[in-house]
Amino acid sequence: AVVLDVTGGTPGASLLGDTSENILNGVATFALVSVSHPGTVYQLRATVSGVSGLSQVFDVVSRDPVSLQWGVAPATQVISAQAWPEFTVRLLDQLGFLVSTDSTTVLHLHLTQGVGPLDLEATAQNGIVHFNVPKYDKAEDIRCTVHNAEGPLSIDSATVTVLPGQAT
């Protein structure tokens, strides 16, 4: 049997699927194998009877984002003259990895609870969308939703409280 594995690339990456196949007419065919993590400079290594060989170098890139994850989510905030900390949202692929090649997806952040106004738009940079939130000066409970215009990407924040405080 020929055993196939992966070398190089992202530390901790492995080859998924059936990685051992019998030889038939001098050929071992591997169907439905994939690399577990995106990365660069991977090689496949095939080993049979103690002899191995390496494939050409290849890269594995993330596909289109299929879900969103908060990097820095809205949190309870004391009203002051300062803007809120930047909110960030990560674009994830089907395996849950950051789509670091995405610098085109546009996301919208708006309030789904609270009187606002808070309605922002930002474009991904290397798979991360940064929302620079201006000073929000209403004492209330708020909840934010982030989504893309085309759908189906969407994520909600927890309900957070904006508290009255002293200007700094």
C-alpha positions as a LaTeX table, in Angstrom:
\begin{tabular}{lrrr}
\hline
Residue & $x$ (\AA) & $y$ (\AA) & $z$ (\AA) \\
\hline
Ala1 & 0.00 & 0.00 & 0.00 \\
Val2 & 1.03 & 3.59 & $-0.60$ \\
Val3 & 0.73 & 5.95 & 2.38 \\
Leu4 & 0.21 & 9.66 & 1.69 \\
Asp5 & 0.90 & 12.51 & 4.13 \\
Val6 & 1.53 & 16.27 & 3.96 \\
Thr7 & 4.65 & 18.23 & 4.91 \\
Gly8 & 5.38 & 21.95 & 5.25 \\
Gly9 & 2.63 & 24.52 & 5.33 \\
Thr10 & 0.91 & 25.55 & 8.53 \\
Pro11 & 2.20 & 23.89 & 11.73 \\
Gly12 & $-0.28$ & 21.27 & 12.90 \\
Ala13 & $-1.83$ & 20.74 & 9.45 \\
Ser14 & $-2.64$ & 17.19 & 8.47 \\
Leu15 & $-3.98$ & 15.29 & 5.50 \\
Leu16 & $-7.65$ & 14.34 & 5.86 \\
Gly17 & $-9.38$ & 11.40 & 4.21 \\
Asp18 & $-8.22$ & 7.91 & 3.29 \\
Thr19 & $-4.44$ & 8.31 & 3.18 \\
Ser20 & $-3.54$ & 4.67 & 2.44 \\
Glu21 & $-4.38$ & 3.02 & $-0.88$ \\
Asn22 & $-3.43$ & $-0.24$ & $-2.54$ \\
Ile23 & $-1.53$ & $-0.27$ & $-5.81$ \\
Leu24 & $-3.52$ & $-1.48$ & $-8.82$ \\
Asn25 & $-1.70$ & $-1.87$ & $-12.16$ \\
Gly26 & 1.16 & 0.26 & $-10.80$ \\
Val27 & $-1.09$ & 3.14 & $-9.66$ \\
Ala28 & $-2.44$ & 4.15 & $-6.26$ \\
Thr29 & $-5.43$ & 6.49 & $-6.54$ \\
Phe30 & $-6.35$ & 8.78 & $-3.66$ \\
Ala31 & $-9.86$ & 10.22 & $-3.75$ \\
Leu32 & $-11.27$ & 12.91 & $-1.46$ \\
Val33 & $-8.15$ & 13.85 & 0.48 \\
Ser34 & $-7.70$ & 17.41 & 1.71 \\
Val35 & $-5.35$ & 19.47 & 3.84 \\
Ser36 & $-6.76$ & 20.51 & 7.23 \\
His37 & $-5.42$ & 24.10 & 7.32 \\
Pro38 & $-4.83$ & 26.84 & 4.76 \\
Gly39 & $-1.15$ & 27.66 & 4.28 \\
Thr40 & 1.74 & 27.90 & 1.85 \\
Val41 & 4.60 & 25.66 & 0.73 \\
Tyr42 & 2.90 & 22.30 & 1.29 \\
Gln43 & 4.11 & 19.08 & $-0.30$ \\
Leu44 & 2.53 & 15.63 & $-0.45$ \\
Arg45 & 4.78 & 12.71 & 0.49 \\
Ala46 & 3.97 & 9.24 & $-0.85$ \\
Thr47 & 5.65 & 6.30 & 0.86 \\
Val48 & 5.70 & 2.64 & $-0.20$ \\
Ser49 & 7.98 & $-0.11$ & 1.15 \\
Gly50 & 10.17 & 2.43 & 2.93 \\
Val51 & 10.75 & 4.55 & $-0.19$ \\
Ser52 & 9.15 & 8.01 & $-0.41$ \\
Gly53 & 8.82 & 10.83 & $-2.89$ \\
Leu54 & 7.58 & 14.43 & $-2.68$ \\
Ser55 & 5.13 & 16.30 & $-4.87$ \\
Gln56 & 5.67 & 19.79 & $-6.21$ \\
Val57 & 5.10 & 22.61 & $-3.69$ \\
Phe58 & 1.51 & 23.91 & $-3.49$ \\
Asp59 & $-0.56$ & 26.35 & $-1.42$ \\
Val60 & $-3.94$ & 25.82 & 0.21 \\
Val61 & $-6.12$ & 28.95 & 0.33 \\
Ser62 & $-9.35$ & 29.51 & 2.20 \\
Arg63 & $-12.52$ & 29.63 & 0.18 \\
Asp64 & $-15.27$ & 32.20 & 0.44 \\
Pro65 & $-16.38$ & 33.13 & 3.96 \\
Val66 & $-19.37$ & 31.14 & 5.24 \\
Ser67 & $-19.60$ & 32.54 & 8.77 \\
Leu68 & $-18.67$ & 35.50 & 10.96 \\
Gln69 & $-17.00$ & 35.57 & 14.37 \\
Trp70 & $-16.56$ & 38.52 & 16.70 \\
Gly71 & $-12.93$ & 39.49 & 17.19 \\
Val72 & $-13.72$ & 42.43 & 19.47 \\
Ala73 & $-17.44$ & 42.53 & 20.25 \\
Pro74 & $-19.47$ & 45.42 & 21.70 \\
Ala75 & $-19.18$ & 45.50 & 25.49 \\
Thr76 & $-20.61$ & 47.62 & 28.30 \\
Gln77 & $-19.37$ & 51.17 & 27.77 \\
Val78 & $-19.25$ & 54.26 & 29.97 \\
Ile79 & $-20.24$ & 57.36 & 27.99 \\
Ser80 & $-17.36$ & 59.79 & 27.66 \\
Ala81 & $-15.79$ & 62.07 & 25.10 \\
Gln82 & $-13.93$ & 59.05 & 23.70 \\
Ala83 & $-15.11$ & 56.79 & 20.90 \\
Trp84 & $-15.78$ & 53.14 & 21.65 \\
Pro85 & $-12.99$ & 50.66 & 21.10 \\
Glu86 & $-12.89$ & 49.37 & 17.55 \\
Phe87 & $-15.19$ & 46.39 & 16.91 \\
Thr88 & $-13.78$ & 43.62 & 14.70 \\
Val89 & $-15.45$ & 40.74 & 12.90 \\
Arg90 & $-13.53$ & 37.79 & 11.41 \\
Leu91 & $-14.56$ & 36.10 & 8.14 \\
Leu92 & $-14.35$ & 32.30 & 8.46 \\
Asp93 & $-14.31$ & 29.55 & 5.85 \\
Gln94 & $-16.19$ & 26.22 & 5.97 \\
Leu95 & $-13.55$ & 24.76 & 8.30 \\
Gly96 & $-13.65$ & 27.73 & 10.70 \\
Phe97 & $-10.37$ & 29.27 & 9.53 \\
Leu98 & $-9.83$ & 32.97 & 8.86 \\
Val99 & $-10.21$ & 33.81 & 5.15 \\
Ser100 & $-7.05$ & 35.93 & 5.21 \\
Thr101 & $-7.16$ & 36.46 & 1.43 \\
Asp102 & $-10.47$ & 38.36 & 1.62 \\
Ser103 & $-10.14$ & 42.13 & 1.30 \\
Thr104 & $-13.39$ & 42.73 & $-0.60$ \\
Thr105 & $-16.30$ & 41.60 & 1.58 \\
Val106 & $-18.33$ & 44.57 & 2.84 \\
Leu107 & $-20.19$ & 44.24 & 6.15 \\
His108 & $-22.79$ & 46.48 & 7.78 \\
Leu109 & $-23.18$ & 47.04 & 11.52 \\
His110 & $-26.44$ & 48.46 & 12.87 \\
Leu111 & $-28.52$ & 48.49 & 16.02 \\
Thr112 & $-31.28$ & 45.93 & 16.45 \\
Gln113 & $-32.03$ & 47.18 & 19.99 \\
Gly114 & $-31.67$ & 50.80 & 21.11 \\
Val115 & $-32.65$ & 54.04 & 19.44 \\
Gly116 & $-29.28$ & 54.74 & 17.85 \\
Pro117 & $-28.30$ & 56.01 & 15.46 \\
Leu118 & $-25.51$ & 53.53 & 14.82 \\
Asp119 & $-25.16$ & 52.33 & 11.24 \\
Leu120 & $-21.68$ & 51.60 & 9.88 \\
Glu121 & $-20.15$ & 49.94 & 6.83 \\
Ala122 & $-16.61$ & 48.56 & 6.50 \\
Thr123 & $-14.60$ & 46.42 & 4.10 \\
Ala124 & $-12.54$ & 43.39 & 5.08 \\
Gln125 & $-8.77$ & 43.69 & 5.31 \\
Asn126 & $-7.07$ & 40.29 & 5.21 \\
Gly127 & $-10.24$ & 38.58 & 6.45 \\
Ile128 & $-10.95$ & 41.01 & 9.31 \\
Val129 & $-13.51$ & 43.81 & 9.22 \\
His130 & $-12.78$ & 46.80 & 11.47 \\
Phe131 & $-15.63$ & 49.03 & 12.62 \\
Asn132 & $-14.50$ & 52.38 & 14.03 \\
Val133 & $-17.42$ & 53.36 & 16.24 \\
Pro134 & $-17.80$ & 57.07 & 16.98 \\
Lys135 & $-18.84$ & 58.37 & 20.39 \\
Tyr136 & $-22.24$ & 56.96 & 21.29 \\
Asp137 & $-23.93$ & 59.27 & 23.76 \\
Lys138 & $-27.22$ & 57.60 & 24.65 \\
Ala139 & $-27.55$ & 55.74 & 27.97 \\
Glu140 & $-29.42$ & 52.56 & 26.99 \\
Asp141 & $-29.19$ & 48.84 & 26.35 \\
Ile142 & $-28.13$ & 48.11 & 22.79 \\
Arg143 & $-27.66$ & 45.09 & 20.56 \\
Cys144 & $-25.79$ & 45.13 & 17.25 \\
Thr145 & $-26.10$ & 43.00 & 14.15 \\
Val146 & $-23.38$ & 42.66 & 11.53 \\
His147 & $-24.31$ & 41.31 & 8.09 \\
Asn148 & $-23.35$ & 41.45 & 4.44 \\
Ala149 & $-25.69$ & 42.92 & 1.84 \\
Glu150 & $-25.86$ & 39.74 & $-0.24$ \\
Gly151 & $-26.55$ & 37.45 & 2.73 \\
Pro152 & $-26.26$ & 34.95 & 4.34 \\
Leu153 & $-23.42$ & 36.16 & 6.62 \\
Ser154 & $-24.77$ & 37.55 & 9.90 \\
Ile155 & $-23.81$ & 37.73 & 13.58 \\
Asp156 & $-25.45$ & 39.40 & 16.59 \\
Ser157 & $-23.78$ & 40.88 & 19.63 \\
Ala158 & $-24.95$ & 40.26 & 23.15 \\
Thr159 & $-27.09$ & 43.01 & 24.66 \\
Val160 & $-24.74$ & 45.54 & 26.23 \\
Thr161 & $-25.37$ & 48.61 & 28.36 \\
Val162 & $-24.19$ & 52.11 & 27.60 \\
Leu163 & $-23.75$ & 53.80 & 30.98 \\
Pro164 & $-23.75$ & 57.51 & 31.78 \\
Gly165 & $-20.33$ & 58.74 & 32.86 \\
Gln166 & $-18.19$ & 61.83 & 33.09 \\
Ala167 & $-16.61$ & 63.38 & 30.03 \\
Thr168 & $-12.85$ & 62.99 & 29.94 \\
\hline
\end{tabular}
